[in-house]
Amino acid sequence: MTEPAVTELSNPARRLGLGLAAVARPAYITSGRATDLGRDRGVVALRSHTWAVLDGAYSAGVRYLDVARSYGRAEEFLAGWLAAHPEVDDVEIGSKWGYRYVGGWRLDAEVHEVKDHSLAAYREQIAQTRALLGYRLGVYHVHSATLDSGALDNPELHRAMAELRDSGVRVGISTSGPGQADAVRRALGISVDGAALFTSFQSTWNVLETSVAGALAEAAAAGARVIVKEAVANGRLAPGGQDSSSGSVRAFELAASLGVPVDQLAIAAALAQPWTWRVLSGAVNPLQVASNTAAASLRLPEETLAELATLAEPAAEYWAARSSRAWR
């Protein structure tokens, strides 16, 4: 067995961020939520869960925190945690606009979020984000921008977001779906007043879905930040989440051969990409935080990285399967 090596970074966990998509609302598409969150998904219970993962992540060294308007009460919970910890003055916060949470805090809601990339939606949501996060907001992403969502071909919207950029907040997009690479490349070509508008890209990349890699490399080469989300494939690459797909099965086998949990293997693989700035953990309890952040100290053997690079599924198949996952 080849032993994973420890990096020489003094605080490697700073290469991770913490995303609150799975913990700040009662339903989401990740696996294992009944075990990870329990039956009580009330506001008080999930606020407590959120604060616990924030405590664990900050203690481990994580300094980038990711929320969104549609993540239930994520911005509110984070604002409350920051208010309760006035000594925390060294975190960077990224949020996203473009979806509204409409699930009514119900597990059985027919619709949990609604997409709207209009200028009116931007103006409404940046005001809401500012009201909660104020000067703490460091990055604002268009949530799941696509070529047909309107956000990448609306000059009035670009002008409004450039005002935010010029105020000191970094502006970017997040991407999802089989057309991620197209969205990243379109966004890279947008400038306002002679300066690039979008300089942060938060995209889904994991060893089962690598189609956006080339575009993310181009973004990094252009000086943008690249943030990887869904590195554990919404639980398919996390303990207890193995499915019957050949890629998932082989990833679990490789993790076992190295003596590490599969989530650490998956996150370490994302960190190994030369264009990665941060990899988001979607942990919902302190034990998951500890395991995810431990991945930052792993350097995977070259032969392991080479085999992981063969596990990717066709993007259309990956996203079709993801779209079919129930909100739990």
Backbone bond lengths (Angstrom), bond angles and torsions (degrees), N, CA, C in turn:
res aa  C-N    CA-C-N  psi(-1)  N-CA   C-N-CA  omega(-1)  CA-C   N-CA-C  phi
1 M - - - 1.466 - - 1.517 109.34 -
2 T 1.348 117.44 133.99 1.450 122.12 176.67 1.514 109.48 -87.92
3 E 1.322 116.59 125.09 1.459 120.30 -176.57 1.523 110.49 -82.23
4 P 1.357 118.35 133.76 1.452 120.13 173.28 1.524 109.82 -63.74
5 A 1.310 116.29 142.91 1.459 120.62 179.42 1.519 110.47 -95.48
6 V 1.317 116.09 159.83 1.457 122.46 178.57 1.519 108.48 -95.06
7 T 1.310 116.93 135.36 1.452 119.82 178.32 1.521 109.81 -70.73
8 E 1.333 116.14 165.77 1.448 121.65 -179.52 1.526 112.20 -96.09
9 L 1.334 117.74 6.14 1.454 119.90 177.95 1.518 109.78 -66.62
10 S 1.343 116.68 138.97 1.455 119.92 -178.83 1.516 111.77 -68.48
11 N 1.330 117.77 -31.53 1.455 121.39 178.37 1.527 108.69 -140.70
12 P 1.313 118.13 74.15 1.468 120.75 -173.56 1.515 114.25 -61.01
13 A 1.342 118.26 -25.42 1.467 119.80 -178.67 1.519 112.44 -64.34
14 R 1.306 118.10 -14.00 1.465 119.87 176.78 1.522 112.03 -68.44
15 R 1.323 117.38 -12.58 1.467 119.88 175.44 1.525 111.30 -81.80
16 L 1.323 116.78 -2.86 1.450 120.59 175.61 1.522 109.79 -103.92
17 G 1.326 114.66 155.06 1.444 121.60 168.94 1.519 108.30 -122.38
18 L 1.305 116.69 168.12 1.462 121.50 177.22 1.514 108.53 -117.06
19 G 1.333 116.34 122.66 1.453 121.82 175.45 1.514 110.67 -103.55
20 L 1.320 116.43 140.98 1.465 120.85 -174.93 1.530 113.42 -104.38
21 A 1.333 117.03 18.53 1.469 120.13 -177.87 1.516 112.68 -58.83
22 A 1.335 117.37 -37.17 1.461 120.71 -170.88 1.519 114.10 -94.65
23 V 1.329 117.67 -8.66 1.461 118.96 -172.85 1.527 113.01 -114.57
24 A 1.323 118.67 -18.39 1.466 120.35 -172.07 1.522 113.36 -100.77
25 R 1.331 117.67 14.29 1.461 123.27 175.29 1.518 107.00 -149.30
26 P 1.328 118.09 153.04 1.469 119.37 -170.75 1.514 114.92 -71.17
27 A 1.325 118.86 -30.01 1.462 121.17 -176.69 1.519 109.93 -121.66
28 Y 1.331 115.42 142.66 1.459 121.66 173.61 1.521 107.21 -159.58
29 I 1.343 117.38 176.66 1.465 120.69 -172.49 1.519 113.43 -93.63
30 T 1.319 119.42 1.15 1.454 120.45 179.70 1.529 110.84 -72.03
31 S 1.326 114.49 153.86 1.460 120.88 -179.74 1.527 110.67 -78.16
32 G 1.345 115.74 158.28 1.457 121.77 168.85 1.507 116.19 73.71
33 R 1.331 118.38 19.10 1.465 119.21 -174.72 1.529 112.86 -66.87
34 A 1.327 118.23 -33.20 1.462 119.50 179.87 1.520 110.59 -62.18
35 T 1.316 116.41 -38.72 1.466 120.19 177.63 1.521 111.63 -75.41
36 D 1.323 116.96 -43.20 1.457 120.90 -173.49 1.524 113.65 -73.80
37 L 1.352 117.22 -33.91 1.461 120.55 -175.25 1.524 113.59 -112.62
38 G 1.331 118.10 -14.97 1.453 120.31 -178.27 1.515 112.11 78.24
39 R 1.316 115.78 -173.92 1.458 120.95 -176.35 1.510 113.02 -81.68
40 D 1.302 117.53 -29.69 1.461 120.59 -177.10 1.519 109.13 -80.59
41 R 1.317 116.35 105.67 1.463 121.19 177.65 1.532 110.47 -112.45
42 G 1.323 116.38 25.63 1.454 120.02 177.59 1.516 111.40 -67.29
43 V 1.319 115.74 168.75 1.458 120.97 -177.58 1.526 111.06 -59.77
44 V 1.322 117.05 -44.95 1.466 119.87 -178.19 1.520 110.98 -63.25
45 A 1.330 116.49 -43.49 1.467 120.21 -179.26 1.521 111.28 -64.22
46 L 1.327 117.55 -44.18 1.461 119.27 -178.14 1.525 112.00 -73.76
47 R 1.319 117.33 -28.75 1.467 118.27 171.97 1.528 109.80 -62.28
48 S 1.315 116.41 -42.70 1.459 120.70 178.90 1.525 110.97 -62.99
49 H 1.343 117.09 -44.88 1.466 120.72 176.59 1.529 110.72 -58.67
50 T 1.335 116.26 -44.75 1.458 120.77 -178.08 1.516 111.00 -62.55
51 W 1.304 116.93 -45.83 1.468 119.85 179.99 1.532 110.66 -64.16
52 A 1.336 116.83 -35.71 1.467 119.26 179.78 1.527 111.29 -65.80
53 V 1.331 117.54 -41.41 1.460 118.29 179.66 1.527 110.50 -72.20
54 L 1.314 117.71 -33.22 1.467 119.97 175.30 1.521 110.49 -64.72
55 D 1.331 117.04 -43.03 1.474 120.46 176.95 1.528 110.22 -58.42
56 G 1.339 115.92 -48.28 1.458 119.82 -177.36 1.511 112.61 -64.76
57 A 1.327 116.50 -42.38 1.458 120.05 -178.85 1.526 111.17 -66.84
58 Y 1.311 116.60 -43.50 1.463 118.92 -179.47 1.524 110.63 -64.65
59 S 1.320 116.92 -42.46 1.462 120.56 178.29 1.522 112.04 -61.41
60 A 1.339 116.78 -33.12 1.461 120.91 179.79 1.517 112.91 -76.82
61 G 1.335 116.84 -15.43 1.456 120.15 178.70 1.515 115.13 115.38
62 V 1.329 117.89 0.35 1.467 120.93 179.37 1.522 109.07 -68.58
63 R 1.333 115.57 134.14 1.468 119.67 -177.86 1.531 112.93 -130.76
64 Y 1.323 117.84 7.47 1.460 120.74 174.09 1.519 107.92 -118.94
65 L 1.347 116.85 126.84 1.458 122.76 -175.90 1.523 109.03 -122.98
66 D 1.343 115.67 133.10 1.448 121.69 -172.46 1.522 111.32 -120.32
67 V 1.343 115.59 126.83 1.463 121.64 178.49 1.534 108.03 -135.55
68 A 1.331 116.03 -175.08 1.463 121.01 177.32 1.516 107.98 -162.76
69 R 1.338 115.33 157.75 1.454 119.62 177.91 1.526 110.84 -60.61
70 S 1.320 118.07 -31.00 1.466 120.26 -174.83 1.520 114.07 -91.05
71 Y 1.318 117.28 0.09 1.468 119.16 -179.15 1.520 110.90 -84.43
72 G 1.315 117.39 55.45 1.455 120.54 179.08 1.510 111.10 59.52
73 R 1.343 116.42 -115.86 1.469 121.20 179.17 1.529 111.40 -111.03
74 A 1.329 116.72 31.07 1.468 120.16 -174.83 1.513 112.62 -57.72
75 E 1.333 117.47 -48.05 1.470 119.01 179.87 1.521 110.96 -62.50
76 E 1.313 116.47 -41.45 1.466 120.80 179.13 1.530 111.29 -63.75
77 F 1.331 117.19 -46.53 1.465 120.43 179.85 1.527 110.62 -62.64
78 L 1.324 116.80 -41.92 1.461 119.74 179.81 1.521 110.85 -65.91
79 A 1.322 117.15 -42.05 1.462 119.89 178.20 1.530 110.90 -60.80
80 G 1.327 116.40 -39.97 1.462 119.65 178.15 1.515 111.95 -65.24
81 W 1.330 116.32 -40.83 1.465 120.32 178.77 1.526 110.77 -63.66
82 L 1.312 116.95 -42.41 1.458 120.22 178.66 1.523 110.94 -64.06
83 A 1.315 117.21 -40.69 1.464 120.48 178.82 1.521 111.41 -63.73
84 A 1.345 115.97 -33.85 1.462 120.23 179.36 1.522 112.68 -78.93
85 H 1.332 116.96 -10.98 1.462 121.95 -178.94 1.534 109.50 -129.30
86 P 1.318 117.33 70.06 1.470 119.63 -176.71 1.522 113.41 -62.52
87 E 1.332 116.70 -16.53 1.465 119.81 178.31 1.519 112.65 -75.40
88 V 1.333 117.35 -13.99 1.462 121.28 -179.41 1.526 108.57 -83.36
89 D 1.312 116.17 99.22 1.461 120.16 -177.94 1.526 112.41 -126.07
90 D 1.334 116.72 14.73 1.461 119.96 -174.44 1.526 112.82 -123.78
91 V 1.332 117.21 25.50 1.457 119.46 177.27 1.521 109.80 -104.46
92 E 1.322 115.39 149.20 1.463 121.48 172.42 1.513 107.26 -107.09
93 I 1.327 115.87 135.86 1.461 121.03 -176.21 1.522 109.46 -116.36
94 G 1.314 114.72 129.61 1.451 121.37 171.76 1.519 109.52 -113.99
95 S 1.323 116.17 136.98 1.461 120.11 174.51 1.527 108.28 -129.57
96 K 1.319 115.43 177.06 1.456 121.42 -176.32 1.520 110.02 -140.52
97 W 1.305 114.74 146.62 1.466 120.95 175.24 1.528 108.10 -123.41
98 G 1.338 115.34 161.35 1.456 119.28 176.04 1.517 114.54 124.52
99 Y 1.330 116.93 -14.60 1.460 122.48 171.70 1.521 108.27 -125.72
100 R 1.320 115.41 147.70 1.463 121.37 171.61 1.520 108.73 -111.65
101 Y 1.324 116.13 137.76 1.464 120.09 173.22 1.518 108.40 -79.19
102 V 1.332 117.69 122.83 1.457 122.34 -177.51 1.529 111.45 -128.19
103 G 1.329 116.25 18.14 1.459 120.35 -174.87 1.507 115.42 -78.16
104 G 1.352 117.27 -8.46 1.459 119.47 177.74 1.510 114.36 60.94
105 W 1.333 116.91 22.84 1.469 122.86 -179.48 1.522 112.05 60.03
106 R 1.323 116.00 32.88 1.457 122.25 -179.63 1.521 109.77 -112.15
107 L 1.330 116.04 139.98 1.457 120.80 174.71 1.522 111.63 -73.17
108 D 1.335 116.81 -27.69 1.461 120.61 -174.01 1.520 112.82 -103.03
109 A 1.318 117.35 18.29 1.465 119.41 179.12 1.526 110.51 -60.87
110 E 1.316 117.05 140.50 1.463 120.32 178.49 1.528 110.83 -70.26
111 V 1.333 117.29 -34.62 1.456 122.98 179.38 1.523 107.79 -131.86
112 H 1.325 116.31 131.47 1.458 120.20 -177.80 1.529 113.10 -104.22
113 E 1.321 117.54 -26.83 1.451 120.01 179.96 1.524 109.58 -151.73
114 V 1.328 114.93 151.94 1.463 121.73 -177.41 1.521 108.26 -128.01
115 K 1.328 116.35 133.59 1.462 122.44 -176.53 1.520 110.88 -91.10
116 D 1.344 115.94 137.93 1.461 121.62 176.87 1.519 107.88 -156.38
117 H 1.325 117.33 107.26 1.460 122.18 -178.16 1.524 112.41 -103.83
118 S 1.317 116.50 29.36 1.460 120.98 179.49 1.527 110.75 -78.77
119 L 1.331 114.79 162.78 1.465 120.39 175.52 1.525 110.55 -61.41
120 A 1.331 117.02 -39.53 1.463 120.03 179.40 1.526 111.15 -61.90
121 A 1.333 116.26 -41.20 1.467 119.90 178.77 1.522 110.40 -64.11
122 Y 1.327 116.97 -42.15 1.465 119.88 177.91 1.525 110.97 -58.48
123 R 1.320 116.35 -49.86 1.463 119.28 -177.82 1.522 112.18 -61.53
124 E 1.330 115.81 -39.98 1.463 119.31 177.60 1.522 111.38 -64.49
125 Q 1.316 116.84 -45.04 1.459 119.50 -172.05 1.525 112.72 -79.39
126 I 1.328 119.38 -33.10 1.461 118.22 176.37 1.524 109.74 -65.24
127 A 1.328 117.56 -33.67 1.462 119.92 176.47 1.526 110.74 -65.48
128 Q 1.325 116.81 -41.09 1.465 120.23 178.84 1.522 111.27 -66.47
129 T 1.336 116.51 -42.00 1.462 120.24 178.52 1.513 110.85 -64.45
130 R 1.319 117.50 -44.51 1.457 121.20 179.36 1.524 111.03 -61.68
131 A 1.334 116.95 -37.88 1.464 120.04 -179.24 1.518 111.33 -61.98
132 L 1.332 116.90 -32.74 1.463 120.80 -178.40 1.526 112.82 -91.43
133 L 1.315 117.53 -41.20 1.464 120.57 -170.87 1.528 113.34 -106.45
134 G 1.316 118.17 -18.60 1.446 121.75 174.81 1.511 113.44 53.17
135 Y 1.332 115.49 -134.80 1.465 121.39 -177.41 1.524 112.31 -67.94
136 R 1.321 117.46 -12.20 1.466 120.47 -178.51 1.528 112.69 -69.37
137 L 1.315 117.15 -22.29 1.459 120.10 -177.79 1.519 109.83 -65.71
138 G 1.343 115.98 122.73 1.451 120.61 -179.64 1.511 114.25 -112.05
139 V 1.350 116.63 -26.29 1.464 121.79 -177.42 1.522 107.73 -140.65
140 Y 1.337 116.04 137.39 1.462 120.03 177.70 1.518 108.14 -131.17
141 H 1.347 115.78 116.18 1.452 122.11 -177.44 1.523 111.48 -103.04
142 V 1.328 115.70 144.51 1.459 119.85 163.08 1.519 106.85 -71.56
143 H 1.309 117.37 125.29 1.459 121.96 -171.73 1.529 110.04 -80.24
144 S 1.341 115.73 114.88 1.465 122.88 177.23 1.528 111.91 55.46
145 A 1.323 115.36 56.96 1.460 120.47 175.72 1.527 110.20 -68.53
146 T 1.322 116.16 137.60 1.462 122.37 175.68 1.526 108.03 -134.28
147 L 1.318 116.09 169.46 1.457 119.40 -179.35 1.524 112.30 -64.17
148 D 1.332 117.41 -24.50 1.462 119.51 -176.95 1.524 113.87 -106.50
149 S 1.335 118.18 8.10 1.467 119.35 -177.63 1.526 112.83 -85.81
150 G 1.332 116.94 -12.72 1.458 120.54 178.73 1.510 115.17 96.27
151 A 1.307 118.09 -18.85 1.459 120.81 -174.04 1.522 113.24 -72.56
152 L 1.323 117.49 -22.59 1.461 120.35 -174.52 1.523 113.38 -99.19
153 D 1.329 117.34 2.61 1.466 119.86 178.47 1.518 111.74 -139.65
154 N 1.322 116.74 37.06 1.460 122.97 -179.04 1.528 108.91 -122.18
155 P 1.329 118.99 95.14 1.473 120.76 -176.62 1.527 114.14 -58.29
156 E 1.318 117.12 -35.09 1.469 119.06 179.21 1.526 110.61 -65.19
157 L 1.325 116.14 -41.49 1.463 119.82 176.69 1.518 110.14 -64.20
158 H 1.317 117.17 -42.50 1.466 119.92 179.86 1.522 110.91 -61.43
159 R 1.327 117.70 -40.30 1.459 120.76 177.93 1.525 110.81 -62.55
160 A 1.335 116.68 -42.28 1.461 119.94 179.78 1.528 110.85 -65.08
161 M 1.337 117.09 -41.51 1.456 119.58 179.64 1.525 111.34 -71.35
162 A 1.330 117.26 -27.69 1.463 119.69 175.53 1.521 111.17 -65.75
163 E 1.328 116.87 -32.48 1.463 119.54 175.47 1.526 110.42 -62.66
164 L 1.337 115.93 -38.83 1.461 119.63 176.30 1.516 110.05 -66.40
165 R 1.333 116.66 -45.00 1.469 121.12 176.32 1.519 111.02 -54.58
166 D 1.318 116.62 -46.49 1.461 120.75 -175.92 1.518 112.43 -71.45
167 S 1.341 116.99 -15.18 1.467 120.40 175.88 1.526 112.08 -83.87
168 G 1.357 116.88 -5.81 1.453 120.87 177.41 1.506 115.43 111.01
169 V 1.335 117.89 0.26 1.470 121.54 177.18 1.522 108.49 -95.20
170 R 1.310 116.96 126.95 1.466 121.17 177.04 1.526 109.18 -68.88
171 V 1.313 117.15 138.24 1.463 123.10 -177.58 1.523 108.53 -112.73
172 G 1.335 116.61 139.04 1.458 120.03 -179.03 1.506 111.90 -154.88
173 I 1.326 115.19 -170.14 1.459 121.56 174.66 1.517 108.50 -131.96
174 S 1.331 115.83 152.16 1.463 120.34 163.96 1.516 107.05 -106.55
175 T 1.324 116.20 155.59 1.463 119.90 -177.48 1.516 111.26 -133.40
176 S 1.307 114.27 150.63 1.462 123.12 174.78 1.521 107.43 -148.25
177 G 1.323 116.52 160.02 1.457 120.72 174.22 1.516 113.61 93.49
178 P 1.323 116.26 169.14 1.462 120.65 -175.05 1.523 113.90 -67.94
179 G 1.342 118.09 -12.18 1.457 121.26 178.72 1.509 114.04 -99.99
180 Q 1.334 117.90 22.02 1.462 120.59 -177.75 1.529 112.59 -54.23
181 A 1.325 116.83 -46.21 1.461 120.21 -176.20 1.520 111.06 -60.81
182 D 1.329 117.15 -39.75 1.464 120.18 178.68 1.522 111.14 -63.11
183 A 1.329 117.04 -41.55 1.464 120.63 -179.86 1.524 111.06 -65.16
184 V 1.329 116.86 -43.44 1.465 120.03 179.43 1.524 109.77 -60.73
185 R 1.307 117.24 -46.06 1.478 119.94 -176.98 1.529 110.96 -67.55
186 R 1.321 118.11 -38.39 1.463 119.63 177.05 1.533 109.52 -62.97
187 A 1.318 116.97 -45.13 1.465 120.21 -178.67 1.524 112.05 -63.49
188 L 1.325 116.51 -36.38 1.463 119.82 179.21 1.524 112.08 -61.26
189 G 1.312 117.00 -25.87 1.454 120.41 -177.86 1.513 114.57 -87.82
190 I 1.318 118.47 0.83 1.470 121.62 -176.34 1.524 110.15 -94.93
191 S 1.313 115.35 126.76 1.458 120.39 176.30 1.521 109.74 -132.89
192 V 1.308 115.49 154.55 1.462 122.23 175.85 1.518 107.31 -133.76
193 D 1.320 116.55 127.70 1.459 122.40 -177.71 1.523 111.83 56.85
194 G 1.318 115.61 37.29 1.452 120.78 174.86 1.514 115.71 78.95
195 A 1.331 117.78 5.21 1.466 121.27 -179.45 1.524 109.75 -124.02
196 A 1.325 116.43 144.38 1.461 120.78 178.28 1.515 110.02 -56.86
197 L 1.338 115.59 134.79 1.461 119.16 178.75 1.520 111.32 -82.00
198 F 1.332 116.21 -47.79 1.461 120.37 -173.25 1.525 110.03 -102.17
199 T 1.319 116.37 114.33 1.469 121.21 -177.81 1.521 112.39 -125.67
200 S 1.327 116.77 18.66 1.464 122.04 173.58 1.523 107.66 -141.19
201 F 1.327 115.90 131.56 1.465 121.57 -177.84 1.517 108.86 -129.39
202 Q 1.326 115.39 119.00 1.465 121.77 179.39 1.520 107.27 -113.13
203 S 1.320 116.23 107.63 1.460 120.85 -171.18 1.513 111.62 -129.18
204 T 1.322 115.50 155.30 1.456 121.52 174.42 1.523 109.08 -78.03
205 W 1.317 114.64 118.62 1.464 121.43 171.35 1.519 107.21 -140.59
206 N 1.299 116.58 130.69 1.463 121.64 170.57 1.516 106.74 -154.35
207 V 1.303 117.38 174.85 1.462 119.00 -173.22 1.528 112.49 -67.93
208 L 1.333 117.10 -12.30 1.454 120.23 175.48 1.526 112.42 -95.03
209 E 1.337 117.55 -14.29 1.473 122.04 -178.09 1.519 109.14 -142.25
210 T 1.332 116.19 97.64 1.466 121.89 -172.96 1.527 112.66 -116.48
211 S 1.319 117.94 11.73 1.460 120.34 -169.16 1.519 114.05 -65.25
212 V 1.324 118.22 -21.66 1.461 121.34 -177.08 1.527 112.69 -90.01
213 A 1.321 117.60 -1.13 1.465 120.98 -171.41 1.525 112.96 -57.37
214 G 1.317 117.43 -46.25 1.454 119.85 -177.88 1.515 112.19 -61.43
215 A 1.315 117.01 -42.65 1.461 120.87 179.23 1.527 111.14 -66.82
216 L 1.327 117.25 -36.98 1.460 119.36 178.01 1.526 111.40 -67.78
217 A 1.317 116.84 -35.33 1.460 119.94 174.77 1.524 110.39 -62.19
218 E 1.324 117.33 -40.22 1.460 120.92 177.19 1.531 110.98 -64.68
219 A 1.327 116.41 -40.04 1.458 119.81 178.61 1.525 111.07 -62.41
220 A 1.329 116.40 -45.69 1.462 120.11 179.27 1.523 110.82 -62.99
221 A 1.337 116.87 -40.45 1.464 120.70 179.33 1.520 111.06 -63.87
222 A 1.340 116.91 -27.56 1.459 121.28 178.52 1.524 112.16 -83.01
223 G 1.315 117.22 -0.89 1.459 121.28 177.99 1.509 115.27 97.28
224 A 1.335 117.73 6.22 1.456 121.03 179.35 1.525 110.95 -84.08
225 R 1.312 115.19 159.68 1.462 121.14 172.08 1.522 109.29 -86.13
226 V 1.327 115.21 144.33 1.465 121.06 176.86 1.524 108.64 -121.39
227 I 1.322 115.71 122.74 1.460 123.25 179.10 1.521 107.96 -114.68
228 V 1.311 116.85 124.99 1.461 121.70 179.44 1.518 109.54 -92.47
229 K 1.329 116.28 128.27 1.460 121.16 173.81 1.525 108.97 -115.81
230 E 1.307 115.39 161.32 1.469 123.00 177.05 1.528 112.19 57.88
231 A 1.314 116.34 40.48 1.472 120.56 179.85 1.520 111.98 -64.10
232 V 1.342 117.41 -25.71 1.465 119.92 177.94 1.526 111.78 -101.08
233 A 1.346 115.70 17.25 1.471 121.86 171.72 1.521 112.58 55.10
234 N 1.345 115.83 47.51 1.465 121.35 178.12 1.525 112.54 53.93
235 G 1.328 115.50 37.21 1.462 121.25 175.09 1.505 114.82 100.15
236 R 1.332 118.13 -11.88 1.467 119.64 179.58 1.527 111.17 -67.28
237 L 1.334 117.11 -22.71 1.462 121.91 178.87 1.520 110.24 -117.12
238 A 1.312 115.96 38.44 1.458 122.38 177.27 1.524 108.47 -127.73
239 P 1.334 118.11 154.75 1.464 120.13 -179.97 1.525 111.59 -51.28
240 G 1.325 115.90 130.63 1.453 121.38 -179.46 1.511 114.30 85.69
241 G 1.338 117.69 -2.97 1.452 119.76 -174.74 1.511 115.36 -105.85
242 Q 1.325 117.37 5.67 1.466 119.62 -177.16 1.531 110.80 -59.04
243 D 1.339 115.28 134.27 1.455 119.91 173.86 1.522 108.68 -113.49
244 S 1.319 116.26 -170.34 1.463 119.50 -173.54 1.524 113.60 -87.27
245 S 1.330 117.85 -1.74 1.457 119.61 -179.66 1.523 110.25 -66.77
246 S 1.316 116.46 147.02 1.458 120.20 -175.99 1.524 111.50 -63.23
247 G 1.338 117.33 -35.52 1.455 119.83 -179.75 1.514 112.66 -66.51
248 S 1.318 116.45 -44.63 1.464 120.48 178.56 1.522 110.39 -63.73
249 V 1.320 116.95 -45.20 1.469 120.54 -179.91 1.523 110.33 -59.45
250 R 1.331 116.50 -46.08 1.463 119.12 -177.66 1.518 111.60 -68.19
251 A 1.314 118.80 -35.79 1.462 120.85 177.44 1.531 110.69 -61.65
252 F 1.313 117.54 -42.20 1.462 120.70 177.71 1.532 110.02 -63.73
253 E 1.318 116.92 -39.05 1.465 120.08 179.45 1.534 110.94 -65.17
254 L 1.317 116.90 -41.99 1.465 120.13 179.65 1.523 110.83 -65.79
255 A 1.318 116.54 -40.66 1.459 119.36 177.84 1.527 110.56 -61.42
256 A 1.329 116.82 -43.88 1.466 120.33 179.50 1.522 110.68 -63.00
257 S 1.332 117.46 -37.72 1.462 119.37 -179.13 1.522 112.22 -66.75
258 L 1.343 116.32 -26.37 1.464 120.80 177.90 1.523 112.75 -92.03
259 G 1.320 116.15 -8.99 1.461 119.71 -179.70 1.510 113.69 74.88
260 V 1.344 117.10 31.05 1.461 120.71 179.23 1.523 109.08 -128.66
261 P 1.332 118.41 153.76 1.467 120.12 174.50 1.520 110.54 -64.08
262 V 1.312 117.02 152.41 1.450 120.46 -174.33 1.518 112.27 -66.36
263 D 1.352 118.45 -29.20 1.463 118.97 177.70 1.523 111.05 -64.39
264 Q 1.332 116.60 -35.09 1.459 119.32 177.85 1.521 111.28 -68.71
265 L 1.321 116.92 -39.33 1.456 120.70 175.66 1.531 110.20 -59.39
266 A 1.331 117.06 -47.42 1.456 121.33 -176.40 1.524 111.66 -65.11
267 I 1.325 116.86 -43.35 1.459 120.24 -179.15 1.522 110.78 -70.45
268 A 1.323 117.15 -39.47 1.464 120.11 177.19 1.523 111.17 -62.06
269 A 1.328 117.00 -36.29 1.465 120.28 177.60 1.525 110.60 -64.40
270 A 1.328 116.85 -40.08 1.467 120.08 177.92 1.528 111.08 -67.14
271 L 1.313 116.83 -39.94 1.462 120.50 178.30 1.522 111.92 -65.91
272 A 1.317 116.90 -25.93 1.465 121.03 -177.95 1.527 113.05 -75.63
273 Q 1.325 117.40 -11.96 1.459 119.29 179.54 1.526 109.20 -71.92
274 P 1.314 118.80 130.77 1.467 120.48 -171.63 1.515 114.36 -65.96
275 W 1.327 117.76 -16.09 1.455 121.24 -178.41 1.526 113.28 -95.96
276 T 1.308 118.54 0.21 1.461 121.68 -174.89 1.523 111.63 -79.26
277 W 1.327 116.47 129.72 1.465 122.04 171.67 1.531 110.31 -94.75
278 R 1.336 117.30 -50.70 1.458 122.36 176.77 1.524 109.18 -139.74
279 V 1.317 115.50 151.59 1.461 122.80 170.93 1.522 107.32 -117.14
280 L 1.328 116.79 128.27 1.458 120.23 -178.24 1.518 111.84 -83.80
281 S 1.306 115.57 132.67 1.462 122.28 165.78 1.515 108.01 -87.84
282 G 1.318 116.25 137.84 1.457 121.03 174.41 1.519 111.31 -107.99
283 A 1.324 116.60 29.91 1.466 121.95 -175.97 1.523 111.49 -58.51
284 V 1.346 115.14 146.04 1.466 119.99 178.12 1.521 112.33 -120.37
285 N 1.329 117.67 3.94 1.461 120.20 172.94 1.527 108.12 -151.85
286 P 1.339 117.32 163.28 1.466 120.14 -175.10 1.521 114.45 -61.20
287 L 1.334 118.56 -32.03 1.464 119.76 178.45 1.526 110.94 -64.93
288 Q 1.319 116.78 -40.86 1.454 119.80 176.76 1.525 111.11 -66.43
289 V 1.323 117.18 -38.71 1.463 120.23 175.91 1.524 109.94 -57.11
290 A 1.341 116.45 -47.59 1.464 120.59 -177.55 1.523 111.33 -61.61
291 S 1.332 117.02 -42.02 1.455 119.48 179.95 1.521 111.27 -68.53
292 N 1.334 116.71 -45.02 1.467 119.97 -179.49 1.521 111.83 -61.47
293 T 1.320 117.38 -44.85 1.458 119.32 -176.99 1.526 111.40 -70.91
294 A 1.328 117.92 -27.01 1.468 120.09 176.11 1.525 111.20 -62.96
295 A 1.327 116.94 -24.98 1.463 120.23 179.43 1.516 112.08 -62.73
296 A 1.313 117.56 -24.62 1.464 120.51 -179.30 1.519 112.17 -66.97
297 S 1.312 117.53 -17.32 1.466 121.13 179.68 1.521 112.65 -96.44
298 L 1.322 117.09 5.98 1.462 120.57 -179.99 1.531 111.04 -99.15
299 R 1.315 115.15 136.92 1.457 120.48 168.77 1.520 106.22 -118.75
300 L 1.303 115.73 110.47 1.457 119.71 -174.05 1.524 110.82 -73.67
301 P 1.333 117.26 142.95 1.464 120.58 176.06 1.522 111.23 -58.28
302 E 1.311 116.61 147.81 1.461 121.19 -178.22 1.522 111.66 -58.48
303 E 1.341 116.67 -36.94 1.458 118.47 -179.12 1.535 111.33 -67.93
304 T 1.335 115.99 -31.63 1.458 119.29 176.67 1.520 110.69 -69.36
305 L 1.336 116.63 -45.57 1.464 120.18 177.88 1.527 110.57 -59.66
306 A 1.328 116.62 -38.99 1.462 120.05 179.76 1.521 110.96 -63.61
307 E 1.331 117.16 -40.98 1.463 118.61 179.97 1.519 110.80 -72.43
308 L 1.319 117.52 -38.26 1.459 119.80 177.52 1.527 110.92 -59.15
309 A 1.321 116.38 -33.20 1.468 120.55 -179.61 1.525 112.77 -67.20
310 T 1.327 117.84 -10.51 1.468 120.98 179.45 1.527 112.46 -96.09
311 L 1.337 117.85 -1.34 1.458 120.80 -171.38 1.523 114.53 -90.75
312 A 1.312 117.51 -6.80 1.465 119.80 -173.63 1.526 111.72 -62.41
313 E 1.324 114.85 141.39 1.451 122.99 175.00 1.534 109.45 -92.42
314 P 1.317 119.11 157.41 1.470 119.46 171.15 1.525 109.56 -55.19
315 A 1.323 116.35 134.40 1.466 119.75 -173.44 1.523 112.39 -56.51
316 A 1.320 117.34 -41.65 1.464 119.96 -178.83 1.525 111.05 -61.47
317 E 1.328 116.91 -38.63 1.466 120.41 179.51 1.529 110.44 -69.91
318 Y 1.327 116.50 -43.06 1.467 119.81 179.84 1.529 110.53 -58.21
319 W 1.347 116.19 -47.83 1.463 119.02 -175.08 1.516 112.18 -74.56
320 A 1.311 117.43 -28.52 1.468 119.00 174.80 1.524 110.27 -65.26
321 A 1.336 116.18 -41.58 1.458 120.20 178.18 1.524 110.73 -66.69
322 R 1.320 116.47 -40.90 1.471 119.25 178.99 1.526 110.49 -63.20
323 S 1.326 117.47 -42.07 1.457 121.00 -178.90 1.520 112.37 -64.22
324 S 1.312 116.49 -24.43 1.477 119.68 -178.12 1.521 112.79 -84.86
325 R 1.337 117.10 -6.75 1.463 120.01 -178.40 1.526 109.74 -70.24
326 A 1.330 115.17 135.48 1.456 120.10 -179.33 1.523 110.68 -77.13
327 W 1.337 115.46 148.45 1.471 120.16 169.85 1.524 106.70 -75.51
328 R 1.335 116.91 123.76 1.454 121.41 -169.04 1.526 110.90 -105.18
